[in-house]
Amino acid sequence: MSLTLQEMVVQLSKISPISWGMYAFSRDPLKNKIDDATKKEMIEKAIDCGIKKAQWVIETYKTNNPIEIANQLGLQVNSVCKGQVADRVLFALFTPPNTIDIMEEPIEKAVSSLETMNIISKETIYNLILGHEIFHFLEEEDESIYTRNEKIVLWNFFGIKNRSTIRALSEIAGMYFSLTLTSFVCSPFALDVILYYNYNTKESIKIYNDILQFS
């Protein structure tokens, strides 16, 4: 029997921050170049980075409302109808230097279901997504931020090292930045399940099961 969205969200709310971080790493192209112990250390630092950046923003701008924060930062926030790109559902896109596009279709599809509305409001979904993209803007502005300075060596040729940042760390920090602003019941990574549910329930359950592997 298929799981309901309510049942999945209840289970997702019990997943630890480290497990969510391991899920994020599982989707990173560099995942096999980092051992699990190092990943866990990096996850903890990325979570701390996101939380502290959010606390700084709240203190600096005197609000935890992502819309008000975006306005004070001078960000151009656009609502875009399109959400489906090829076989991928896109929630939002930050384009430097200061443009954020929020895709309306996945949000509207999510709240078109009474089951979803009983779990999360349209406003909360919007704020979680916008908050995450605000982090990416702040990340671009801060050369000293952890997510831009933690790197791994991809190759070493006669002393010449090719180093790369790790996308998963940016995503983890962004999620915990957004979570600190909104105080949602579980990690914003759960939106991968919630927003996909009304596009393809089978795929949403598959993502849910993938996440549980790290719990």
C-alpha positions as CSV (number, residue, x, y, z in Angstrom):
1,M,0.0,0.0,0.0
2,S,1.3,3.5,-0.9
3,L,2.4,5.7,1.9
4,T,0.5,9.0,2.4
5,L,2.3,12.3,2.3
6,Q,1.3,12.8,6.0
7,E,3.0,9.5,7.0
8,M,6.1,10.4,5.0
9,V,6.5,13.8,6.6
10,V,6.0,12.4,10.1
11,Q,9.0,10.1,9.5
12,L,11.0,12.8,7.8
13,S,10.6,15.0,10.9
14,K,12.5,12.4,12.9
15,I,15.6,12.3,10.7
16,S,18.8,13.8,12.2
17,P,20.7,16.7,10.7
18,I,23.7,14.5,9.9
19,S,21.4,12.1,8.0
20,W,20.0,14.9,6.0
21,G,23.5,16.0,5.3
22,M,24.5,12.5,4.1
23,Y,21.4,12.6,1.8
24,A,22.7,15.9,0.3
25,F,26.1,14.3,-0.2
26,S,24.6,11.3,-2.0
27,R,23.6,13.7,-4.8
28,D,26.9,15.4,-5.1
29,P,29.2,14.5,-8.0
30,L,32.2,14.5,-5.6
31,K,30.6,12.1,-3.1
32,N,33.0,9.2,-3.7
33,K,36.1,11.4,-3.2
34,I,35.3,12.0,0.5
35,D,35.1,9.4,3.3
36,D,32.1,9.2,5.6
37,A,33.9,10.5,8.7
38,T,35.1,13.6,6.8
39,K,31.6,14.1,5.3
40,K,30.1,14.1,8.8
41,E,32.6,16.7,10.0
42,M,31.9,18.9,7.0
43,I,28.1,18.5,7.5
44,E,28.4,19.8,11.1
45,K,30.4,22.8,9.9
46,A,28.0,23.5,7.1
47,I,25.0,23.4,9.4
48,D,26.7,25.7,11.9
49,C,27.6,28.0,9.0
50,G,23.9,28.2,7.8
51,I,22.5,28.7,11.3
52,K,25.1,31.4,12.3
53,K,24.5,33.3,9.0
54,A,20.8,33.3,9.6
55,Q,21.3,34.5,13.2
56,W,23.5,37.3,11.8
57,V,20.8,38.3,9.3
58,I,18.0,38.3,11.9
59,E,20.1,40.5,14.1
60,T,21.3,42.8,11.3
61,Y,17.9,43.3,9.5
62,K,15.7,42.9,12.6
63,T,13.4,40.3,10.9
64,N,13.3,36.6,10.1
65,N,10.8,37.2,7.2
66,P,12.6,36.1,4.0
67,I,10.5,38.6,1.9
68,E,11.5,41.5,4.1
69,I,15.1,40.4,4.1
70,A,15.2,40.1,0.3
71,N,13.8,43.6,0.1
72,Q,16.4,45.0,2.4
73,L,19.2,43.3,0.5
74,G,18.0,44.8,-2.7
75,L,17.3,41.4,-4.3
76,Q,15.1,41.1,-7.4
77,V,12.6,38.3,-6.6
78,N,10.6,37.1,-9.6
79,S,7.7,34.7,-9.7
80,V,8.0,32.4,-12.7
81,C,5.2,30.1,-13.9
82,K,7.5,27.4,-15.2
83,G,8.6,24.6,-12.8
84,Q,9.3,21.5,-14.9
85,V,12.6,21.6,-16.8
86,A,12.9,18.4,-18.9
87,D,12.4,15.6,-16.3
88,R,13.4,17.8,-13.4
89,V,11.3,19.9,-11.1
90,L,13.0,23.2,-10.4
91,F,11.9,25.1,-7.3
92,A,14.0,28.2,-7.6
93,L,17.1,29.7,-9.2
94,F,19.6,32.3,-7.9
95,T,21.3,34.2,-10.7
96,P,24.2,36.4,-9.7
97,P,24.4,39.2,-8.8
98,N,21.0,39.6,-7.3
99,T,18.2,37.8,-9.0
100,I,16.0,35.1,-7.5
101,D,13.4,33.3,-9.6
102,I,10.8,31.4,-7.6
103,M,8.9,28.7,-9.6
104,E,5.2,29.0,-9.0
105,E,4.1,25.7,-10.5
106,P,5.6,23.3,-7.9
107,I,4.2,25.4,-5.1
108,E,0.7,25.7,-6.6
109,K,0.7,21.9,-7.4
110,A,1.6,21.2,-3.8
111,V,-1.1,23.3,-2.2
112,S,-3.7,22.1,-4.7
113,S,-3.9,19.0,-2.5
114,L,-5.8,19.2,0.7
115,E,-3.4,16.6,2.1
116,T,-0.5,18.9,1.5
117,M,-2.2,21.9,2.8
118,N,-2.8,20.1,6.1
119,I,1.0,19.7,6.4
120,I,2.5,22.9,5.1
121,S,1.1,26.2,4.0
122,K,1.9,28.0,0.7
123,E,3.5,30.8,2.7
124,T,5.9,28.4,4.5
125,I,6.9,26.7,1.2
126,Y,7.6,30.0,-0.4
127,N,9.6,31.3,2.6
128,L,11.7,28.1,2.8
129,I,12.6,28.3,-0.8
130,L,13.3,32.0,-0.8
131,G,15.3,31.8,2.4
132,H,17.5,29.1,0.8
133,E,18.2,31.3,-2.3
134,I,18.9,34.3,-0.1
135,F,21.7,32.2,1.5
136,H,23.2,31.6,-1.9
137,F,23.2,35.4,-2.5
138,L,25.0,36.0,0.8
139,E,27.4,33.2,0.1
140,E,28.4,35.0,-3.1
141,E,29.0,38.2,-1.2
142,D,31.1,36.6,1.6
143,E,34.6,35.3,0.5
144,S,35.3,34.1,4.0
145,I,32.2,31.9,4.4
146,Y,32.9,28.2,5.2
147,T,31.1,26.8,2.1
148,R,33.4,28.7,-0.2
149,N,36.6,27.8,1.6
150,E,36.1,24.1,2.3
151,K,37.7,22.4,-0.7
152,I,39.0,19.0,-1.7
153,V,41.9,18.1,-4.0
154,L,40.6,16.6,-7.2
155,W,44.0,15.8,-8.6
156,N,47.7,16.6,-7.9
157,F,50.1,16.7,-10.8
158,F,53.7,17.4,-10.1
159,G,52.7,19.6,-7.1
160,I,50.0,21.4,-9.0
161,K,46.7,20.8,-7.2
162,N,43.2,21.2,-8.6
163,R,40.9,22.0,-5.7
164,S,37.1,22.2,-5.8
165,T,34.4,23.4,-3.5
166,I,31.7,21.0,-2.6
167,R,28.2,21.8,-3.7
168,A,26.5,19.6,-1.1
169,L,27.9,21.9,1.7
170,S,26.4,24.9,0.1
171,E,23.0,23.2,-0.1
172,I,23.2,22.0,3.5
173,A,24.1,25.4,4.8
174,G,21.4,27.0,2.7
175,M,18.8,24.6,4.1
176,Y,19.7,25.3,7.7
177,F,19.8,29.0,7.1
178,S,16.3,28.7,5.7
179,L,15.2,26.5,8.6
180,T,16.5,28.9,11.2
181,L,14.4,31.7,9.6
182,T,11.2,29.7,9.3
183,S,11.3,27.1,12.1
184,F,9.7,24.4,9.9
185,V,8.9,21.0,11.5
186,C,11.8,19.3,9.6
187,S,14.6,20.0,7.3
188,P,13.8,21.9,4.1
189,F,15.3,19.0,2.2
190,A,11.8,17.4,2.8
191,L,10.6,19.7,0.1
192,D,12.2,17.2,-2.3
193,V,9.4,14.8,-1.3
194,I,6.6,17.3,-0.6
195,L,6.8,19.3,-3.8
196,Y,7.4,16.3,-6.0
197,Y,4.4,14.4,-4.6
198,N,1.8,16.0,-6.9
199,Y,4.0,15.7,-10.0
200,N,4.8,12.0,-9.5
201,T,3.7,10.2,-6.4
202,K,5.8,7.1,-7.2
203,E,8.9,9.2,-7.6
204,S,8.2,11.1,-4.4
205,I,8.0,7.8,-2.5
206,K,11.3,6.7,-4.1
207,I,13.0,9.9,-3.0
208,Y,11.5,9.4,0.5
209,N,13.0,5.8,0.6
210,D,16.3,7.1,-0.6
211,I,16.4,9.6,2.3
212,L,15.5,6.9,4.8
213,Q,18.6,5.0,3.9
214,F,20.6,7.6,5.6
215,S,18.6,7.7,8.8
